[in-house]
Each structure stands twice: as structure tokens, then as C-alpha cells.
Amino acid sequence: MKTTRNHYFILLLLVCLPGLIACGSTPRPPAGEVASTREIGPVKFQDAIRGRDGGFSARFGGKSVWVFGDTALESAAADGATWRSSTWCRSTDSDPSDGIDCRDEPLDANNAPYEFLPFTNEEFNYNQAHFRTDIPEADQSRWALWPGPVVVDPDSGKALVFYSKVFARPGAWNFEMVGYSFATWESPDLLPVRPEVNPGADEPTLLFPEGATQIGSGALIHDGYVYVYGCRSEWLSWPNFLGRVRFSEALNRQAWEFYQGANTWNGNLDTAVKVLEAATMITVHWNDYLKKFLAVYSTPLVNTLSFRTADRPEGPWSDAREFHQGLAPLDSEQWDYSGLAHPEFARENGRIEYVSYYRPTEFLKGETRLVEVTFK
């Protein structure tokens, strides 16, 4: 499908403003100051990759594993497709100070990546019938699966991959968010699985079929819980709420609880309060050097990266601090996005962190750039 690189993540960023603070909190500077940042350059991908959205990562199976949404290919894959809705790669790099090589991924006979998240038979058959180059573009449509954050259980070593299910048509941002869920991933040597978590429903694989509520903008594991941030659209802002669940119960919707403020949690997603104003793609992790949780994201609408800090995943969070000016896209009507931290590469207990962002360069083409961040 011909569409712009700025898919739903970028559409959602259109309603964001930088520098807003969490509801009800007092502005305060974040912990730590950035001493320096350094552009390292693009992450190395296979030559077949023209551009890919996202870039959440985690240490999984002894390697740094990265997942991506819509992926444009330079030439046709073995099945004739020039587009994937999800792909992944992994890296054995231990020192990213000279760059990251992420060219280890499953490839077909044309050296093109396979789909990462598996379609159901119904989704696959629909795409085969409606997402083809031999029918008019105006008549094309498709199911897409866009992966988000990856969390790995330190006890079992198994991973969960949050994803969004999307129905898309031709044209910029012409899509419908159908819902959100987890795929299970036993090992990087195996394919992930999308289990049926709601048998008998119209969308049996979706934990959260409410398309108007985006959940899965960021996630982390802390004290045995999977904490998952989500977003609600408001005029000129994009507030993040917070849910949590035990890793072993993550696929049980009834086990989830959401932060209601004043140190209280319950199962009502509709009344969950805003804990963090940021963006629709964020990373949150514990930084041992700062002794704080660190949230990193692309500053909405501009080519900078921002961070906030807090003592707990639910906050209160500090005000935002822009810490790096990214390279501007060649097209002045676009901007950098997908600012994400990669804590598996952190050095000196987090004094040195590595962050990536996506920079559009040409039509349906761009680079995922790596930045080294050093705190004072």
C-alpha cells in the first residue's frame, strides 16, 4: 500500500505539544543533566530495507532484539510483496559506541524479511485478495499488525510483544485502529504467537478491542509487574495513563489494573488518570546512575528528543527536558520521530545511554539513527 512513512504513530503526534506536565503535578527539573550527546549514525539493516517504523528493543536470548512496524522494501520479496507490516532484527553488538549492526534477521530467497507477527488465516486471505498491485490502488485495503514494546520476563526468559491491529486503506493516515494485544515469544529462534485471549469474540486475539484507546505506547517490567503505558487523544495533547499486570497473567484481561491516582489501582481502564504527558511512542526504564525511572521520547512536532524522570512508573514525573537536536529530514514538511531508548546497551550503570530516532530521507525511505547520551 502506498502511504507516507508517518503512519499512525505520527498521526497521533499531530495532537501533541512538547513540554506539558503531568496533570496535578508541580513542575520540577528532571534528575540529572545531559553532559553531551553524539550522533553515531544509522543503525545497519539489510540492503532490502528501504525504511521501517518503530524500533523498540530488548535484551532477549542474549542479543538485542528490535521490532518494527510498516517496512518498505527496496525490491520485491520472494512472494512479490514490497511491503511488510512488521519485521524484526537482532544484534550481537555489545559496544554501540561505533554503531549497531542489526542485519541478523530471517530472510527469504530474495534477501527480503518475512512478516514478523503472524496473520491469522482470515487476515492473510483477506490481504491476498485485497492488497495486490494488480488491482486499482483505490480498491486496495489490508490488515496490518504493528509491534510495540517488548518485555522479557527475567525468570522464564520469555517475551511478550505488544501490538496494534489496524485496518488500512490507501492514502496518508487512512486507517482504523481495531485494538491491542500481546503476542507471546518463547525464543528469538521461534516465531511469535498471537494467542486467542477472547474466544468467541469478533476479535479473539485482542485483549483490548477498544480502538479509541491506545494502549501499548511504552512498557517495562518492574517488581514482577508488566507496566504498560497507554494514550487518550485530547486536543493538542497526548496524555499517557498506566496499567499493570503480573507477567504470568498478562493475557488475562480481568487481571489488569489501572492507576487511578492517589496510590490507588483498580480494573477500570476508563477512569485511569494521566500520569505522563509525552508522545505515543515512549520508553521507560530504571536508570541506576540517576536512581530514577527514565522516560525517553521524540518531542512532538519538532526534531528533538526529550526525557523525564520519576521515582515510580506512575510518577509523579518531572517536567520535560529536550536533550538532543536530531538531523532534520530532507523534506521540511516532515520531522523526526520514534525516539526510543535502548537500555540493554547502557554503560557505566546508565551514565551513558543509547537512543535511536527515525529520520525520513526520501519517499517511503529513511534511517534509524543512533545517539550516544552522556549524563553529568
PAKOL-151867 format. One record per residue (C-alpha): residue number from 1; chain; x, y, z. Coordinates in steps of 0.5 Angstrom, whole numbers, plus 2048, in hexadecimal, padded with zeros to 3 digits. Example, Ala and Ser with C-alpha at 12.3 -4.5 7.8 and 13.67 -1.06 7.14 Angstrom:
// PAKOL-151867
@seq=1; mol=A; c1=819; c2=7F7; c3=810 .
@seq=2; mol=A; c1=81B; c2=7FE; c3=80E .
// end
This chain:
// PAKOL-151867
@seq=1; mol=A; c1=800; c2=800; c3=800 .
@seq=2; mol=A; c1=803; c2=807; c3=7FE .
@seq=3; mol=A; c1=802; c2=80B; c3=804 .
@seq=4; mol=A; c1=807; c2=810; c3=808 .
@seq=5; mol=A; c1=80C; c2=80E; c3=80D .
@seq=6; mol=A; c1=809; c2=812; c3=812 .
@seq=7; mol=A; c1=804; c2=80C; c3=814 .
@seq=8; mol=A; c1=7FF; c2=80C; c3=81A .
@seq=9; mol=A; c1=805; c2=80E; c3=81F .
@seq=10; mol=A; c1=806; c2=814; c3=81B .
@seq=11; mol=A; c1=7FE; c2=816; c3=81A .
@seq=12; mol=A; c1=7FE; c2=816; c3=822 .
@seq=13; mol=A; c1=804; c2=81A; c3=823 .
@seq=14; mol=A; c1=800; c2=81F; c3=81F .
@seq=15; mol=A; c1=7FC; c2=821; c3=825 .
@seq=16; mol=A; c1=802; c2=821; c3=82A .
@seq=17; mol=A; c1=805; c2=827; c3=82D .
@seq=18; mol=A; c1=80C; c2=827; c3=830 .
@seq=19; mol=A; c1=80E; c2=829; c3=837 .
@seq=20; mol=A; c1=807; c2=827; c3=83A .
@seq=21; mol=A; c1=807; c2=825; c3=841 .
@seq=22; mol=A; c1=803; c2=81F; c3=845 .
@seq=23; mol=A; c1=7FC; c2=821; c3=847 .
@seq=24; mol=A; c1=7FC; c2=824; c3=84E .
@seq=25; mol=A; c1=804; c2=824; c3=84F .
@seq=26; mol=A; c1=808; c2=829; c3=850 .
@seq=27; mol=A; c1=80E; c2=82B; c3=84B .
@seq=28; mol=A; c1=815; c2=829; c3=84D .
@seq=29; mol=A; c1=81B; c2=827; c3=84A .
@seq=30; mol=A; c1=81D; c2=820; c3=848 .
@seq=31; mol=A; c1=822; c2=81C; c3=84B .
@seq=32; mol=A; c1=829; c2=81D; c3=848 .
@seq=33; mol=A; c1=82B; c2=822; c3=843 .
@seq=34; mol=A; c1=82E; c2=81F; c3=83C .
@seq=35; mol=A; c1=835; c2=821; c3=83B .
@seq=36; mol=A; c1=836; c2=81F; c3=834 .
@seq=37; mol=A; c1=832; c2=81C; c3=82E .
@seq=38; mol=A; c1=836; c2=819; c3=828 .
@seq=39; mol=A; c1=833; c2=817; c3=821 .
@seq=40; mol=A; c1=836; c2=810; c3=820 .
@seq=41; mol=A; c1=832; c2=80F; c3=819 .
@seq=42; mol=A; c1=82D; c2=80A; c3=816 .
@seq=43; mol=A; c1=82B; c2=803; c3=819 .
@seq=44; mol=A; c1=82E; c2=7FE; c3=814 .
@seq=45; mol=A; c1=828; c2=7FA; c3=811 .
@seq=46; mol=A; c1=828; c2=7F5; c3=80B .
@seq=47; mol=A; c1=828; c2=7F8; c3=804 .
@seq=48; mol=A; c1=821; c2=7F6; c3=802 .
@seq=49; mol=A; c1=81E; c2=7FB; c3=808 .
@seq=50; mol=A; c1=81C; c2=802; c3=805 .
@seq=51; mol=A; c1=819; c2=804; c3=80B .
@seq=52; mol=A; c1=816; c2=802; c3=812 .
@seq=53; mol=A; c1=812; c2=805; c3=817 .
@seq=54; mol=A; c1=813; c2=804; c3=81F .
@seq=55; mol=A; c1=819; c2=801; c3=822 .
@seq=56; mol=A; c1=817; c2=7FE; c3=829 .
@seq=57; mol=A; c1=81C; c2=7FA; c3=82B .
@seq=58; mol=A; c1=81E; c2=7F5; c3=831 .
@seq=59; mol=A; c1=823; c2=7F0; c3=833 .
@seq=60; mol=A; c1=820; c2=7E9; c3=831 .
@seq=61; mol=A; c1=824; c2=7E3; c3=830 .
@seq=62; mol=A; c1=82B; c2=7E6; c3=832 .
@seq=63; mol=A; c1=82A; c2=7EB; c3=82C .
@seq=64; mol=A; c1=827; c2=7F2; c3=82B .
@seq=65; mol=A; c1=820; c2=7F1; c3=827 .
@seq=66; mol=A; c1=81D; c2=7F6; c3=823 .
@seq=67; mol=A; c1=816; c2=7F6; c3=821 .
@seq=68; mol=A; c1=813; c2=7FB; c3=81B .
@seq=69; mol=A; c1=80C; c2=7FD; c3=818 .
@seq=70; mol=A; c1=80B; c2=7FE; c3=811 .
@seq=71; mol=A; c1=811; c2=7FC; c3=80D .
@seq=72; mol=A; c1=812; c2=7FF; c3=806 .
@seq=73; mol=A; c1=817; c2=7FA; c3=801 .
@seq=74; mol=A; c1=81C; c2=7FD; c3=7FC .
@seq=75; mol=A; c1=819; c2=7F7; c3=7F7 .
@seq=76; mol=A; c1=814; c2=7F1; c3=7F7 .
@seq=77; mol=A; c1=815; c2=7EC; c3=7FC .
@seq=78; mol=A; c1=814; c2=7E4; c3=7FA .
@seq=79; mol=A; c1=80D; c2=7E5; c3=7FB .
@seq=80; mol=A; c1=80C; c2=7EB; c3=7F7 .
@seq=81; mol=A; c1=80B; c2=7F0; c3=7FC .
@seq=82; mol=A; c1=80F; c2=7F6; c3=7FD .
@seq=83; mol=A; c1=80C; c2=7F8; c3=804 .
@seq=84; mol=A; c1=80B; c2=7F4; c3=80B .
@seq=85; mol=A; c1=807; c2=7F7; c3=811 .
@seq=86; mol=A; c1=80C; c2=7F4; c3=816 .
@seq=87; mol=A; c1=813; c2=7F2; c3=816 .
@seq=88; mol=A; c1=819; c2=7F1; c3=81B .
@seq=89; mol=A; c1=820; c2=7F0; c3=81B .
@seq=90; mol=A; c1=826; c2=7EF; c3=821 .
@seq=91; mol=A; c1=82D; c2=7F1; c3=822 .
@seq=92; mol=A; c1=832; c2=7EE; c3=826 .
@seq=93; mol=A; c1=836; c2=7F4; c3=827 .
@seq=94; mol=A; c1=838; c2=7F6; c3=82E .
@seq=95; mol=A; c1=83B; c2=7FC; c3=82D .
@seq=96; mol=A; c1=837; c2=801; c3=829 .
@seq=97; mol=A; c1=83C; c2=807; c3=829 .
@seq=98; mol=A; c1=83E; c2=806; c3=822 .
@seq=99; mol=A; c1=837; c2=804; c3=81F .
@seq=100; mol=A; c1=832; c2=7FE; c3=820 .
@seq=101; mol=A; c1=832; c2=7F8; c3=81A .
@seq=102; mol=A; c1=82B; c2=7F6; c3=81A .
@seq=103; mol=A; c1=82B; c2=7F1; c3=814 .
@seq=104; mol=A; c1=829; c2=7EB; c3=817 .
@seq=105; mol=A; c1=822; c2=7E9; c3=815 .
@seq=106; mol=A; c1=81E; c2=7E4; c3=812 .
@seq=107; mol=A; c1=81F; c2=7E5; c3=80A .
@seq=108; mol=A; c1=81B; c2=7E2; c3=804 .
@seq=109; mol=A; c1=81F; c2=7E0; c3=7FE .
@seq=110; mol=A; c1=81F; c2=7E7; c3=7FB .
@seq=111; mol=A; c1=822; c2=7E9; c3=802 .
@seq=112; mol=A; c1=81C; c2=7ED; c3=804 .
@seq=113; mol=A; c1=819; c2=7EC; c3=80B .
@seq=114; mol=A; c1=813; c2=7E8; c3=80D .
@seq=115; mol=A; c1=80D; c2=7EA; c3=811 .
@seq=116; mol=A; c1=80F; c2=7EA; c3=818 .
@seq=117; mol=A; c1=808; c2=7EA; c3=81B .
@seq=118; mol=A; c1=804; c2=7E4; c3=818 .
@seq=119; mol=A; c1=7FD; c2=7E6; c3=815 .
@seq=120; mol=A; c1=7F7; c2=7E1; c3=816 .
@seq=121; mol=A; c1=7F5; c2=7DD; c3=810 .
@seq=122; mol=A; c1=7EF; c2=7E2; c3=810 .
@seq=123; mol=A; c1=7F3; c2=7E8; c3=810 .
@seq=124; mol=A; c1=7F8; c2=7E5; c3=80B .
@seq=125; mol=A; c1=7F3; c2=7E3; c3=806 .
@seq=126; mol=A; c1=7F0; c2=7EA; c3=806 .
@seq=127; mol=A; c1=7F7; c2=7ED; c3=805 .
@seq=128; mol=A; c1=7F8; c2=7E8; c3=7FF .
@seq=129; mol=A; c1=7F1; c2=7EA; c3=7FC .
@seq=130; mol=A; c1=7F2; c2=7F2; c3=7FD .
@seq=131; mol=A; c1=7F9; c2=7F4; c3=7FE .
@seq=132; mol=A; c1=7FC; c2=7F3; c3=7F7 .
@seq=133; mol=A; c1=7FF; c2=7F7; c3=7F2 .
@seq=134; mol=A; c1=7FA; c2=7F4; c3=7EC .
@seq=135; mol=A; c1=7F4; c2=7F8; c3=7EF .
@seq=136; mol=A; c1=7F3; c2=7FF; c3=7EF .
@seq=137; mol=A; c1=7F6; c2=803; c3=7F5 .
@seq=138; mol=A; c1=7EF; c2=806; c3=7F7 .
@seq=139; mol=A; c1=7ED; c2=7FF; c3=7F8 .
@seq=140; mol=A; c1=7F2; c2=7FC; c3=7FC .
@seq=141; mol=A; c1=7F2; c2=7FB; c3=803 .
@seq=142; mol=A; c1=7F6; c2=7F7; c3=809 .
@seq=143; mol=A; c1=7F6; c2=7F4; c3=810 .
@seq=144; mol=A; c1=7FD; c2=7F7; c3=813 .
@seq=145; mol=A; c1=800; c2=7F5; c3=819 .
@seq=146; mol=A; c1=804; c2=7FA; c3=81C .
@seq=147; mol=A; c1=809; c2=7F8; c3=822 .
@seq=148; mol=A; c1=80B; c2=7FC; c3=828 .
@seq=149; mol=A; c1=80F; c2=7FB; c3=82E .
@seq=150; mol=A; c1=812; c2=7F4; c3=830 .
@seq=151; mol=A; c1=812; c2=7F2; c3=837 .
@seq=152; mol=A; c1=816; c2=7EC; c3=83A .
@seq=153; mol=A; c1=815; c2=7E8; c3=840 .
@seq=154; mol=A; c1=81B; c2=7E7; c3=844 .
@seq=155; mol=A; c1=819; c2=7E1; c3=847 .
@seq=156; mol=A; c1=817; c2=7DD; c3=841 .
@seq=157; mol=A; c1=81B; c2=7E1; c3=83C .
@seq=158; mol=A; c1=814; c2=7E1; c3=837 .
@seq=159; mol=A; c1=812; c2=7E7; c3=834 .
@seq=160; mol=A; c1=80B; c2=7EB; c3=833 .
@seq=161; mol=A; c1=80B; c2=7F0; c3=82D .
@seq=162; mol=A; c1=805; c2=7F5; c3=82D .
@seq=163; mol=A; c1=802; c2=7F6; c3=826 .
@seq=164; mol=A; c1=7FC; c2=7FA; c3=823 .
@seq=165; mol=A; c1=7F8; c2=7F7; c3=81E .
@seq=166; mol=A; c1=7F6; c2=7FC; c3=818 .
@seq=167; mol=A; c1=7F1; c2=7FC; c3=812 .
@seq=168; mol=A; c1=7F5; c2=801; c3=80D .
@seq=169; mol=A; c1=7F3; c2=804; c3=806 .
@seq=170; mol=A; c1=7F7; c2=808; c3=801 .
@seq=171; mol=A; c1=7F8; c2=80F; c3=803 .
@seq=172; mol=A; c1=7FC; c2=812; c3=808 .
@seq=173; mol=A; c1=7FA; c2=810; c3=80F .
@seq=174; mol=A; c1=7F4; c2=80D; c3=80C .
@seq=175; mol=A; c1=7F3; c2=807; c3=811 .
@seq=176; mol=A; c1=7EF; c2=805; c3=817 .
@seq=177; mol=A; c1=7F2; c2=802; c3=81E .
@seq=178; mol=A; c1=7EE; c2=7FC; c3=81F .
@seq=179; mol=A; c1=7F1; c2=7FA; c3=826 .
@seq=180; mol=A; c1=7F7; c2=7F8; c3=82A .
@seq=181; mol=A; c1=7FA; c2=7F2; c3=82D .
@seq=182; mol=A; c1=800; c2=7EE; c3=82F .
@seq=183; mol=A; c1=804; c2=7E8; c3=82A .
@seq=184; mol=A; c1=808; c2=7E3; c3=82E .
@seq=185; mol=A; c1=80F; c2=7E2; c3=82C .
@seq=186; mol=A; c1=813; c2=7DC; c3=82F .
@seq=187; mol=A; c1=819; c2=7DD; c3=82C .
@seq=188; mol=A; c1=81C; c2=7E1; c3=826 .
@seq=189; mol=A; c1=81E; c2=7DA; c3=823 .
@seq=190; mol=A; c1=816; c2=7D9; c3=822 .
@seq=191; mol=A; c1=810; c2=7DD; c3=81F .
@seq=192; mol=A; c1=80C; c2=7E1; c3=824 .
@seq=193; mol=A; c1=805; c2=7DF; c3=825 .
@seq=194; mol=A; c1=7FE; c2=7E3; c3=826 .
@seq=195; mol=A; c1=7FA; c2=7DF; c3=82A .
@seq=196; mol=A; c1=7F3; c2=7DF; c3=82B .
@seq=197; mol=A; c1=7F1; c2=7E3; c3=831 .
@seq=198; mol=A; c1=7EA; c2=7E5; c3=830 .
@seq=199; mol=A; c1=7E7; c2=7DE; c3=82D .
@seq=200; mol=A; c1=7E0; c2=7DF; c3=829 .
@seq=201; mol=A; c1=7E1; c2=7E7; c3=828 .
@seq=202; mol=A; c1=7E1; c2=7EA; c3=822 .
@seq=203; mol=A; c1=7E9; c2=7EC; c3=823 .
@seq=204; mol=A; c1=7EB; c2=7E6; c3=827 .
@seq=205; mol=A; c1=7F2; c2=7E7; c3=827 .
@seq=206; mol=A; c1=7F1; c2=7EE; c3=82A .
@seq=207; mol=A; c1=7F2; c2=7F0; c3=832 .
@seq=208; mol=A; c1=7F0; c2=7F7; c3=831 .
@seq=209; mol=A; c1=7EB; c2=7F7; c3=82B .
@seq=210; mol=A; c1=7E9; c2=7FF; c3=82C .
@seq=211; mol=A; c1=7EC; c2=802; c3=826 .
@seq=212; mol=A; c1=7EB; c2=809; c3=829 .
@seq=213; mol=A; c1=7F0; c2=808; c3=82F .
@seq=214; mol=A; c1=7F7; c2=807; c3=82D .
@seq=215; mol=A; c1=7FB; c2=802; c3=832 .
@seq=216; mol=A; c1=802; c2=800; c3=831 .
@seq=217; mol=A; c1=806; c2=807; c3=830 .
@seq=218; mol=A; c1=80B; c2=804; c3=834 .
@seq=219; mol=A; c1=80C; c2=7FE; c3=839 .
@seq=220; mol=A; c1=811; c2=7FC; c3=83E .
@seq=221; mol=A; c1=812; c2=7F6; c3=844 .
@seq=222; mol=A; c1=813; c2=7F8; c3=84B .
@seq=223; mol=A; c1=812; c2=7F4; c3=851 .
@seq=224; mol=A; c1=80E; c2=7EF; c3=84E .
@seq=225; mol=A; c1=809; c2=7F3; c3=84A .
@seq=226; mol=A; c1=809; c2=7F5; c3=843 .
@seq=227; mol=A; c1=807; c2=7FC; c3=843 .
@seq=228; mol=A; c1=804; c2=7FF; c3=83C .
@seq=229; mol=A; c1=803; c2=806; c3=83A .
@seq=230; mol=A; c1=7FD; c2=808; c3=836 .
@seq=231; mol=A; c1=7FA; c2=80E; c3=833 .
@seq=232; mol=A; c1=7F4; c2=812; c3=832 .
@seq=233; mol=A; c1=7F3; c2=817; c3=82D .
@seq=234; mol=A; c1=7F2; c2=81E; c3=82F .
@seq=235; mol=A; c1=7F2; c2=825; c3=82C .
@seq=236; mol=A; c1=7F9; c2=827; c3=82B .
@seq=237; mol=A; c1=7FC; c2=822; c3=830 .
@seq=238; mol=A; c1=7FD; c2=81A; c3=831 .
@seq=239; mol=A; c1=7FD; c2=818; c3=838 .
@seq=240; mol=A; c1=7FF; c2=811; c3=83A .
@seq=241; mol=A; c1=7FC; c2=80D; c3=83F .
@seq=242; mol=A; c1=7FF; c2=807; c3=842 .
@seq=243; mol=A; c1=7FC; c2=800; c3=843 .
@seq=244; mol=A; c1=800; c2=7FA; c3=846 .
@seq=245; mol=A; c1=7FF; c2=7F2; c3=847 .
@seq=246; mol=A; c1=803; c2=7EC; c3=849 .
@seq=247; mol=A; c1=807; c2=7E9; c3=843 .
@seq=248; mol=A; c1=804; c2=7E3; c3=844 .
@seq=249; mol=A; c1=7FD; c2=7E6; c3=844 .
@seq=250; mol=A; c1=7FF; c2=7EB; c3=83E .
@seq=251; mol=A; c1=7FA; c2=7E7; c3=83A .
@seq=252; mol=A; c1=7F4; c2=7E7; c3=83F .
@seq=253; mol=A; c1=7F0; c2=7EE; c3=83E .
@seq=254; mol=A; c1=7ED; c2=7ED; c3=844 .
@seq=255; mol=A; c1=7F4; c2=7ED; c3=848 .
@seq=256; mol=A; c1=7F5; c2=7F4; c3=845 .
@seq=257; mol=A; c1=7F5; c2=7FA; c3=84A .
@seq=258; mol=A; c1=7F6; c2=802; c3=848 .
@seq=259; mol=A; c1=7F9; c2=807; c3=84C .
@seq=260; mol=A; c1=7F3; c2=80C; c3=84F .
@seq=261; mol=A; c1=7F7; c2=811; c3=853 .
@seq=262; mol=A; c1=7F9; c2=812; c3=85A .
@seq=263; mol=A; c1=7FD; c2=80B; c3=85A .
@seq=264; mol=A; c1=7F6; c2=807; c3=858 .
@seq=265; mol=A; c1=7F5; c2=802; c3=853 .
@seq=266; mol=A; c1=7EF; c2=7FE; c3=850 .
@seq=267; mol=A; c1=7ED; c2=7FB; c3=84A .
@seq=268; mol=A; c1=7E9; c2=801; c3=847 .
@seq=269; mol=A; c1=7ED; c2=803; c3=841 .
@seq=270; mol=A; c1=7E8; c2=809; c3=83F .
@seq=271; mol=A; c1=7EA; c2=80C; c3=846 .
@seq=272; mol=A; c1=7F1; c2=80B; c3=845 .
@seq=273; mol=A; c1=7F5; c2=812; c3=846 .
@seq=274; mol=A; c1=7FA; c2=816; c3=843 .
@seq=275; mol=A; c1=801; c2=814; c3=845 .
@seq=276; mol=A; c1=805; c2=817; c3=840 .
@seq=277; mol=A; c1=805; c2=81C; c3=83A .
@seq=278; mol=A; c1=80A; c2=819; c3=835 .
@seq=279; mol=A; c1=808; c2=816; c3=82E .
@seq=280; mol=A; c1=805; c2=810; c3=82B .
@seq=281; mol=A; c1=80C; c2=80C; c3=82B .
@seq=282; mol=A; c1=810; c2=80C; c3=831 .
@seq=283; mol=A; c1=815; c2=808; c3=835 .
@seq=284; mol=A; c1=815; c2=808; c3=83D .
@seq=285; mol=A; c1=81B; c2=804; c3=841 .
@seq=286; mol=A; c1=81E; c2=805; c3=847 .
@seq=287; mol=A; c1=825; c2=808; c3=846 .
@seq=288; mol=A; c1=82A; c2=806; c3=84C .
@seq=289; mol=A; c1=82E; c2=80C; c3=84B .
@seq=290; mol=A; c1=829; c2=811; c3=84C .
@seq=291; mol=A; c1=825; c2=80D; c3=851 .
@seq=292; mol=A; c1=81F; c2=80E; c3=84D .
@seq=293; mol=A; c1=81A; c2=80C; c3=848 .
@seq=294; mol=A; c1=81C; c2=80F; c3=842 .
@seq=295; mol=A; c1=817; c2=810; c3=83C .
@seq=296; mol=A; c1=819; c2=812; c3=835 .
@seq=297; mol=A; c1=815; c2=814; c3=82F .
@seq=298; mol=A; c1=815; c2=818; c3=829 .
@seq=299; mol=A; c1=813; c2=820; c3=82A .
@seq=300; mol=A; c1=80C; c2=820; c3=826 .
@seq=301; mol=A; c1=80D; c2=824; c3=820 .
@seq=302; mol=A; c1=814; c2=826; c3=820 .
@seq=303; mol=A; c1=81B; c2=822; c3=81F .
@seq=304; mol=A; c1=81D; c2=822; c3=826 .
@seq=305; mol=A; c1=81D; c2=81C; c3=82C .
@seq=306; mol=A; c1=81A; c2=81D; c3=833 .
@seq=307; mol=A; c1=81B; c2=81A; c3=839 .
@seq=308; mol=A; c1=817; c2=81A; c3=840 .
@seq=309; mol=A; c1=819; c2=816; c3=847 .
@seq=310; mol=A; c1=815; c2=814; c3=84D .
@seq=311; mol=A; c1=816; c2=80F; c3=853 .
@seq=312; mol=A; c1=810; c2=80A; c3=851 .
@seq=313; mol=A; c1=80D; c2=808; c3=84A .
@seq=314; mol=A; c1=807; c2=80C; c3=84C .
@seq=315; mol=A; c1=80A; c2=812; c3=84E .
@seq=316; mol=A; c1=80A; c2=818; c3=84F .
@seq=317; mol=A; c1=80E; c2=819; c3=849 .
@seq=318; mol=A; c1=813; c2=81F; c3=849 .
@seq=319; mol=A; c1=812; c2=825; c3=843 .
@seq=320; mol=A; c1=815; c2=823; c3=83C .
@seq=321; mol=A; c1=81C; c2=825; c3=83A .
@seq=322; mol=A; c1=81E; c2=825; c3=833 .
@seq=323; mol=A; c1=825; c2=822; c3=833 .
@seq=324; mol=A; c1=827; c2=821; c3=82B .
@seq=325; mol=A; c1=825; c2=824; c3=825 .
@seq=326; mol=A; c1=825; c2=81F; c3=81F .
@seq=327; mol=A; c1=826; c2=81F; c3=818 .
@seq=328; mol=A; c1=821; c2=823; c3=814 .
@seq=329; mol=A; c1=81D; c2=81F; c3=80F .
@seq=330; mol=A; c1=81E; c2=821; c3=808 .
@seq=331; mol=A; c1=817; c2=823; c3=807 .
@seq=332; mol=A; c1=815; c2=829; c3=80B .
@seq=333; mol=A; c1=80E; c2=826; c3=80C .
@seq=334; mol=A; c1=811; c2=820; c3=810 .
@seq=335; mol=A; c1=814; c2=81F; c3=816 .
@seq=336; mol=A; c1=818; c2=81A; c3=81A .
@seq=337; mol=A; c1=814; c2=815; c3=81F .
@seq=338; mol=A; c1=814; c2=80E; c3=822 .
@seq=339; mol=A; c1=819; c2=811; c3=828 .
@seq=340; mol=A; c1=81B; c2=80B; c3=82C .
@seq=341; mol=A; c1=820; c2=809; c3=831 .
@seq=342; mol=A; c1=824; c2=802; c3=831 .
@seq=343; mol=A; c1=826; c2=801; c3=838 .
@seq=344; mol=A; c1=829; c2=7FA; c3=836 .
@seq=345; mol=A; c1=82F; c2=7FE; c3=833 .
@seq=346; mol=A; c1=82F; c2=803; c3=839 .
@seq=347; mol=A; c1=836; c2=803; c3=83C .
@seq=348; mol=A; c1=839; c2=806; c3=843 .
@seq=349; mol=A; c1=833; c2=804; c3=846 .
@seq=350; mol=A; c1=82F; c2=808; c3=842 .
@seq=351; mol=A; c1=833; c2=80E; c3=842 .
@seq=352; mol=A; c1=834; c2=80D; c3=83A .
@seq=353; mol=A; c1=82D; c2=80B; c3=837 .
@seq=354; mol=A; c1=82C; c2=80A; c3=82F .
@seq=355; mol=A; c1=826; c2=80D; c3=82C .
@seq=356; mol=A; c1=823; c2=80C; c3=825 .
@seq=357; mol=A; c1=81E; c2=810; c3=821 .
@seq=358; mol=A; c1=81C; c2=810; c3=81A .
@seq=359; mol=A; c1=81D; c2=815; c3=814 .
@seq=360; mol=A; c1=81A; c2=815; c3=80E .
@seq=361; mol=A; c1=81E; c2=816; c3=808 .
@seq=362; mol=A; c1=81A; c2=814; c3=801 .
@seq=363; mol=A; c1=813; c2=812; c3=800 .
@seq=364; mol=A; c1=812; c2=80C; c3=804 .
@seq=365; mol=A; c1=819; c2=80C; c3=806 .
@seq=366; mol=A; c1=81D; c2=80E; c3=80C .
@seq=367; mol=A; c1=822; c2=80C; c3=811 .
@seq=368; mol=A; c1=822; c2=80A; c3=818 .
@seq=369; mol=A; c1=828; c2=80E; c3=81B .
@seq=370; mol=A; c1=82B; c2=80C; c3=822 .
@seq=371; mol=A; c1=82D; c2=812; c3=827 .
@seq=372; mol=A; c1=832; c2=811; c3=82D .
@seq=373; mol=A; c1=830; c2=815; c3=833 .
@seq=374; mol=A; c1=834; c2=816; c3=839 .
@seq=375; mol=A; c1=832; c2=819; c3=840 .
@seq=376; mol=A; c1=836; c2=81D; c3=844 .
// end
